[in-house]
Amino acid sequence: MNAIFRRTELLLGEEALGRLAEKRVIIFGVGGVGSWCAESLIRSGIRRLTIVDSDRVCITNINRQLMATCKTVGQVKVEALKERLLSINPQAEVTALQQIFSEETAESFGIGNYDYVIDAIDSLKDKALLILMATEARVRFFSSMGAALKLDPTRIRVAEFWKVQGDPLARALRNRFKREGRFPRHKFQCVYSDELLKNQGHNATCGTSQCMCPKAKIGPGDPSLLNHEWCSSKAQINGTLAHITAIFGFMLAGLVIQDACY
């Protein structure tokens, strides 16, 4: 199995590769950003990875999420991704948690037990809570800002949270912290883009009479799942592209690898 990482070791050295193997990483949200981050980490030598997401694969995930294919529609996202990651490195310790990070569940994840915490959450409320908790713990923390409504990969960059410019999600988070009087305990790096396009297509959503939900009595792999979606019921839906979300995910993984090795 060491042959998998021969090129990694050639670049980083045996000692650095050993450090990567010992690090414990948890990713919250394995959608368009988090799924690519997870794969990059496993391919780079991280062997102890926990992935957290409560959703199932939806037909509309296929355009940007690593594990989303016509064959995996309806499957639990973290389980589909775990299978993929173990096919890359069967010796990796991948823990898949079909849960949502929220005020009710936050303490159950034991964030302080990890070396790295990666935030790829969409929900503003839950994202803000994760930022507060992760910066209070003695862990290295990296966060993804909004990856939707982007097209130009050259505008993706990394900055400290309070210096992120042109990103509505970062602005909303900062306003929330100021309004509540609670702030991150220390600085942290974010992946973001200052590009902000408008949706050119219609924001069509399926009606409740035909929309599927994760509790529907149709099993994964059922052809009828390809005609329905349950993720269009979200309050706001914006267009996204795979090359953008993947770069966001790869940059998050790169921050972890660089920090762990140097």
Phi, psi and omega in degrees: 000337180296339180296335179303323188255020183299317180288328177295315180295325180300322180278314189266333183098157184297319182296315180295320179297323177295322178295319179300320182295336183268345183287143176253125184235140174233133178245124175261113183095112180240050176270225184298329179265307186296327182294318179290326176298316180300314181295317180298320179297314181295318179293337183268352176121357173292130184242353182236093189231133174246131180241134187234124176192140184264350189275168168253161179292127180252153181304326182281357176280343190297331184288350186209350184257133191306312187271358184275115175222173178298334180280336184258359178304129182097342179282156174295128186303312184293329178287318178296320179289320178302316179301317179297313183296321179288338175288338176278311178222095181299342181271357179289150176259095182254118178257121182254118181244110177277077182219164175250138175278122181207179179300327182284331186251350191308315184292337185289344185275347179057052185307323182295349180274356183256156174277324182226136175240128181242128182257115174230040183272144178272320186296126181299313182299311182290325179296316179299318180295317179298318178301314181297314183291318183292325180282346174276334181274161179272069179225161172272133188231131177229144187227145174260130170273194188291131180252000179276162178061037178235150179224327187269110182291339183285352180261004177277133184208179180238137177206159173294144189313312185285351179254002177293130182237144174080010181247117182298327181292316178298319179297317179295322178294315180298318177297322179294316179298318180294319181294321182272348180072021177240132186229154175304143185286335178210168181290153177209154183272143179234147169262132184204172171221140179271004177283141178214100180267174175251149174297131179264339181262178179278139178275070184280134176235148180281147181287164182297336181289337182239355183281136180269152173234162183303340181267004182298150183273052175230126185279158176305139181094347178295126183304332182294340179294335182287348180259002184226165174213150177242359182267354179278002178273001179293155185298321182222131181235128179234154180291146180218158180228146186298319185294332178284308181297324180294318179297319175305311182296318180294323179292322175298315178298320180297323178297320178295311183298315180297317180294319183290329185270333186233000000 
